[in-house]
Amino acid sequence: MSKKEILQNGVNQVFYEEEWYPPISEALKNLTAAQACWKPDGMATNTIWENVNHLLIFKERLLSRLLQGDTFVVPQNNDDTFVQGGPNEEEAWQETVSRTFHVHDALQSSLTSLQEAQLDQQCPSLPVWQQYLNILLHDAYHTGQIVQLRKLQGSWPARRSHL
């Protein structure tokens, strides 16, 4: 299997196809803005909405690098990537979810159009393949947090079968 095929498989699994863990598309399925803003009382944790926006920043940065060079304006620090709207902002939440699907699909499309040799190009300091891999691992990590928050709030099924 080539690097490109491995990455394409990972892109599908982390976002759409459930294998060892739920993909982010399932983790976000049927969530309301109120659920996306929820956080356990007294816990130092980010909300689902904050996690999704955090993931979006890094995906949008990679997409910008691939399509336009390094023109993406990155927030001052990591904490500034964890932003959200309010529990009554359903339209804004649905727009965030839509944006998440859009940027993921654009990254998937971009990967499809890359030649194997382009995956080894530095962009700007890491090879393209490594940046895709970092995005996949980052998504899997935060998807686990999203699922855990849904379990704590009771919006994740007690039993579910994906096989």
C-alpha positions in Angstrom: 0.0 0.0 0.0 1.4 3.4 -0.9 1.6 6.4 1.4 -1.3 8.0 -0.4 -3.5 4.9 -0.1 -2.7 4.7 3.6 -3.7 8.3 4.1 -6.8 8.0 2.0 -7.9 5.0 4.1 -7.2 7.1 7.3 -9.1 10.1 6.0 -12.2 7.8 5.4 -11.9 6.1 8.7 -11.4 9.1 10.9 -14.3 10.9 9.4 -16.8 8.6 7.7 -16.2 4.8 8.2 -16.3 3.3 11.6 -13.6 0.8 12.3 -11.9 0.7 15.7 -13.6 3.9 16.9 -16.5 6.1 15.9 -15.7 8.6 13.2 -16.3 12.3 13.8 -19.3 12.3 11.5 -21.0 9.9 13.9 -19.8 11.8 16.9 -21.5 15.0 15.6 -24.7 13.3 14.4 -27.9 14.8 15.6 -26.3 17.1 18.1 -28.0 20.4 19.0 -26.3 23.6 19.8 -27.2 23.2 23.5 -25.5 19.8 23.6 -22.5 21.1 21.7 -22.1 23.8 24.4 -22.6 21.5 27.4 -19.8 20.8 29.8 -19.8 18.9 33.1 -20.2 21.0 36.2 -16.9 21.9 37.8 -14.8 20.2 35.1 -12.0 21.8 33.3 -12.8 20.6 29.8 -13.6 22.0 26.4 -17.1 21.7 25.0 -17.9 19.7 21.8 -18.3 23.0 19.9 -14.9 24.2 21.1 -13.3 21.0 20.1 -14.9 21.1 16.6 -13.7 24.7 16.0 -10.2 23.7 17.2 -10.1 20.9 14.7 -11.4 23.2 12.0 -8.6 25.7 12.4 -5.9 23.1 11.8 -7.7 21.5 8.9 -8.3 24.9 7.3 -4.7 25.7 7.8 -3.5 22.5 6.0 -6.0 23.1 3.2 -4.8 26.7 2.8 -1.2 25.5 2.6 -2.0 22.9 -0.1 -4.2 25.2 -2.2 -2.8 28.7 -1.7 0.6 28.4 0.0 1.0 29.4 3.6 -1.5 32.3 3.7 -3.7 31.1 6.5 -3.7 33.4 9.6 -3.2 31.2 12.6 -4.6 32.3 16.0 -2.0 33.7 18.5 -2.1 30.6 20.6 -3.8 27.2 20.9 -6.3 28.4 23.5 -7.7 30.8 20.9 -8.8 27.9 18.7 -11.3 26.7 21.2 -14.2 29.0 20.5 -18.0 28.5 20.4 -21.3 30.1 20.1 -24.2 29.9 22.5 -26.7 27.1 23.4 -29.5 29.0 21.5 -27.5 29.5 18.3 -28.7 26.5 16.5 -28.0 28.0 13.0 -24.4 28.8 13.9 -23.8 25.3 15.3 -25.3 23.7 12.1 -23.0 26.0 10.1 -20.0 24.8 12.1 -21.0 21.2 11.5 -21.4 21.9 7.8 -18.1 23.7 7.6 -16.5 20.7 9.3 -17.8 18.3 6.6 -16.9 20.8 3.8 -13.3 21.2 4.9 -12.9 17.5 5.5 -14.2 16.7 2.0 -11.9 19.4 0.5 -8.9 17.8 2.3 -10.0 14.4 1.0 -10.3 15.8 -2.6 -7.0 17.5 -2.3 -5.3 14.3 -1.2 -6.9 12.4 -4.2 -5.4 15.0 -6.6 -1.9 14.8 -5.1 0.8 12.7 -6.8 2.7 10.3 -4.5 5.9 12.4 -4.9 4.1 15.5 -3.8 3.4 13.9 -0.4 7.1 14.2 0.4 7.3 17.9 -0.3 8.0 20.2 2.6 5.0 22.5 3.3 6.4 24.6 5.0 8.5 22.6 7.4 6.9 19.1 7.4 6.2 16.8 4.5 2.6 16.9 3.3 2.1 13.2 4.2 3.1 14.0 7.8 0.7 16.9 8.0 -2.2 14.7 6.8 -1.2 12.0 9.4 -1.1 14.7 12.1 -4.6 15.8 11.2 -5.9 12.3 11.3 -4.4 11.6 14.7 -5.6 14.9 16.0 -9.1 14.2 14.8 -9.2 10.8 16.4 -8.0 12.2 19.7 -10.6 15.0 19.8 -13.3 12.7 18.5 -12.7 10.5 21.6 -13.2 13.6 23.7 -16.4 14.5 21.9 -17.8 10.9 22.4 -16.8 11.0 26.1 -18.7 14.4 26.5 -21.7 12.9 24.8 -21.6 9.9 27.1 -21.4 12.1 30.1 -24.4 14.2 29.0 -26.4 11.2 28.0 -26.7 11.9 24.3 -24.6 8.9 23.2 -26.4 5.6 22.9 -25.7 3.2 25.8 -25.3 0.4 23.3 -24.6 0.8 19.6 -23.5 -1.6 16.9 -21.5 -0.6 13.9 -20.6 -4.0 12.6 
